[in-house]
Amino acid sequence: MRTRTGLLAAGVMAMLSGVAMADSVKFYGGDFDGQNGLSDERGNPVNDAWVFDDFNWAGGTLTKVFGNYLSNVATITGMEFEIRSGVSAGNGGTLVASGGGSFTWGVTGAGGFGLAQYTGVLDVSDFNLAAGTYFLAVHPIFDDSGRAFLATTGGANSVGTPIANGNAFFRSTFFNSYYDTMPNILGNEADFSQGVYGLTMVPLPPAALAGGATLAGLAGFRAVRRRATKA
């Protein structure tokens, strides 16, 4: 309960200073370019396939990871992710974070190669990630005979850096691949349509600063703190 009280206190201080915490896209490789997709899934028959692409992180709390997939699977059972540092050809580098959690999976209306495009978003239990360059892989989990391919991108509507640098890798026991480069897998360089969310300080609207919202926030904090003390 001590951690929860601290988080609420931080939220109240943000309100008193005229800002609040909200998550927003910190990195996005860009929209599907219609060129290709690469197996990025755990299901049947492909029980293990991961696509890693690099992103720069300025430091702070990471909240969600997501990807755009070409798939015939309208319902999935879960999602999982890995974040690594120092990945290179034939080298998995260092695992920084991994796991699963709550997720959403929704059709976008786009698609290609006879498959619909779905966006999968995975909550990653907010954690602090130090500034640096990392490699993200995130994929859906399903239990039928469907397939999911992470969409390639040329960088349209991207956020952050690096964009369209071709620094992506593929790992799969099913395909007997261990951090292979895209020229070895697809025959050419490629980047992928995935990204991350992180916490951002945002201004509160004027109405929230008039007093009512701040007082309500303080009252809620005191109530939780009293309950925490009794527990």
Summary of the structure (lengths in Angstrom):
residues: 231
radius of gyration: 20.1
end to end distance: 8.1
largest distance: 62.5
contacts: 739
relative contact order: 0.29
helix: 18%
strand: 53%
